[in-house]
Amino acid sequence: VQLQAFGGGLVQAGGSLRLSCAASGRTLSRYTVGWFRQAPGKDREFVGAIRGSNSITVYADTVKGRFTISRDNAKVTVYLHMISLRPEDTAVYYCAADIGVILSSLRQQSAYDNWGQGTLVTVSS
């Protein structure tokens, strides 16, 4: 499945932003979708994920309480709602998707075969 992540931009610290992840030509209803980010000079890291089977969500400790993942009713798009943004949230954000990702593997990049191209989020102080 081809994924596209979009919605990034420049925002001031304390602000909010919503990223979207959409699949071309199909819904994401059966897919577990993960969000990852890569800050300049750092490794890509897990942000959060929503399971396809039951829409359970898990988050990295660094974003818990500030970021929320949801699906639209048609399950065509998965969103990453970000509030109380901090300069350290600055990164390229990627969405990834796969079917049958087990709960214990949600945080692992290797669990996802399908990746979007990334969208840049810049948080100014």
FENBELUR-V493110 format. One record per residue. N is the residue number from 1. RES is the residue in one letter. PHI is phi in whole degrees, 0 to 359 (none if undefined). PSI is psi in degrees with one decimal (none if undefined). D_CENTER is the distance of its C-alpha to the mean C-alpha in whole Angstrom. Layout:
BEGIN
[[N & RES & PHI & PSI & D_CENTER] [N & RES & PHI & PSI & D_CENTER]]
END
This chain:
BEGIN
[[1 & V & none & 136.9 & 16] [2 & Q & 269 & 127.3 & 15] [3 & L & 249 & 150.8 & 12] [4 & Q & 225 & 124.7 & 11] [5 & A & 257 & 135.1 & 8] [6 & F & 208 & 169.0 & 10] [7 & G & 111 & -1.1 & 11] [8 & G & 291 & 170.1 & 11] [9 & G & 170 & -167.3 & 15] [10 & L & 259 & 129.9 & 17] [11 & V & 218 & 149.8 & 17] [12 & Q & 281 & 154.0 & 20] [13 & A & 304 & 136.8 & 19] [14 & G & 92 & -11.1 & 19] [15 & G & 277 & -175.3 & 18] [16 & S & 226 & 161.1 & 15] [17 & L & 203 & 149.9 & 12] [18 & R & 237 & 122.2 & 10] [19 & L & 263 & 150.2 & 7] [20 & S & 237 & 148.8 & 8] [21 & C & 229 & 120.4 & 8] [22 & A & 232 & 149.5 & 11] [23 & A & 255 & 140.5 & 13] [24 & S & 280 & 124.5 & 17] [25 & G & 79 & 3.8 & 20] [26 & R & 202 & 167.2 & 18] [27 & T & 269 & 166.9 & 16] [28 & L & 254 & 18.4 & 13] [29 & S & 299 & -32.8 & 15] [30 & R & 267 & -7.2 & 16] [31 & Y & 265 & 140.6 & 13] [32 & T & 278 & 131.2 & 11] [33 & V & 243 & 127.2 & 7] [34 & G & 247 & 148.4 & 5] [35 & W & 247 & 134.1 & 2] [36 & F & 229 & 162.1 & 6] [37 & R & 216 & 154.4 & 8] [38 & Q & 225 & 112.6 & 12] [39 & A & 277 & 158.2 & 14] [40 & P & 304 & 126.9 & 17] [41 & G & 77 & 7.6 & 20] [42 & K & 236 & 163.5 & 17] [43 & D & 286 & 155.8 & 16] [44 & R & 291 & 138.2 & 12] [45 & E & 230 & 157.1 & 11] [46 & F & 288 & 138.8 & 8] [47 & V & 249 & -51.5 & 6] [48 & G & 183 & 170.2 & 6] [49 & A & 206 & 155.6 & 7] [50 & I & 231 & 127.5 & 9] [51 & R & 284 & 147.0 & 12] [52 & G & 285 & -33.4 & 14] [53 & S & 286 & -36.5 & 17] [54 & N & 218 & 7.3 & 17] [55 & S & 59 & 24.0 & 14] [56 & I & 295 & 140.2 & 14] [57 & T & 244 & 146.5 & 11] [58 & V & 226 & 151.2 & 11] [59 & Y & 223 & 152.5 & 10] [60 & A & 292 & 149.3 & 11] [61 & D & 300 & -31.0 & 14] [62 & T & 291 & -18.6 & 14] [63 & V & 240 & -6.3 & 11] [64 & K & 302 & 132.5 & 13] [65 & G & 88 & -12.8 & 15] [66 & R & 244 & -31.0 & 13] [67 & F & 249 & 143.4 & 9] [68 & T & 223 & 135.7 & 9] [69 & I & 253 & 136.6 & 7] [70 & S & 213 & 165.9 & 10] [71 & R & 244 & 152.9 & 11] [72 & D & 281 & 167.0 & 14] [73 & N & 298 & -32.7 & 18] [74 & A & 278 & -4.7 & 18] [75 & K & 57 & 33.9 & 15] [76 & V & 268 & -31.9 & 14] [77 & T & 232 & 142.0 & 11] [78 & V & 247 & 135.7 & 8] [79 & Y & 248 & 149.5 & 7] [80 & L & 240 & 105.4 & 5] [81 & H & 270 & 125.1 & 9] [82 & M & 238 & 125.8 & 10] [83 & I & 234 & 169.7 & 14] [84 & S & 48 & 46.3 & 16] [85 & L & 295 & 146.1 & 15] [86 & R & 239 & 156.8 & 17] [87 & P & 305 & -32.2 & 18] [88 & E & 287 & -5.5 & 16] [89 & D & 276 & -6.0 & 13] [90 & T & 300 & 123.9 & 14] [91 & A & 183 & 169.0 & 12] [92 & V & 272 & 125.3 & 10] [93 & Y & 258 & 132.0 & 7] [94 & Y & 241 & 144.4 & 6] [95 & C & 251 & 149.3 & 5] [96 & A & 220 & 152.8 & 8] [97 & A & 214 & 149.7 & 10] [98 & D & 197 & 165.0 & 13] [99 & I & 258 & 140.0 & 16] [100 & G & 78 & 25.7 & 18] [101 & V & 285 & 122.9 & 15] [102 & I & 283 & 156.9 & 17] [103 & L & 304 & -40.8 & 16] [104 & S & 289 & -10.7 & 17] [105 & S & 252 & 2.2 & 15] [106 & L & 302 & -31.7 & 12] [107 & R & 274 & -3.5 & 11] [108 & Q & 264 & 127.4 & 13] [109 & Q & 298 & -32.6 & 12] [110 & S & 291 & -12.3 & 15] [111 & A & 281 & -11.0 & 14] [112 & Y & 245 & 127.3 & 12] [113 & D & 264 & -18.2 & 15] [114 & N & 245 & 125.8 & 13] [115 & W & 230 & 143.5 & 11] [116 & G & 275 & 177.8 & 10] [117 & Q & 274 & -11.7 & 12] [118 & G & 95 & 147.8 & 10] [119 & T & 223 & 136.0 & 10] [120 & L & 274 & 129.5 & 12] [121 & V & 245 & 124.9 & 12] [122 & T & 239 & 122.8 & 15] [123 & V & 249 & 117.1 & 17] [124 & S & 268 & 147.4 & 20] [125 & S & 270 & none & 23]]
END
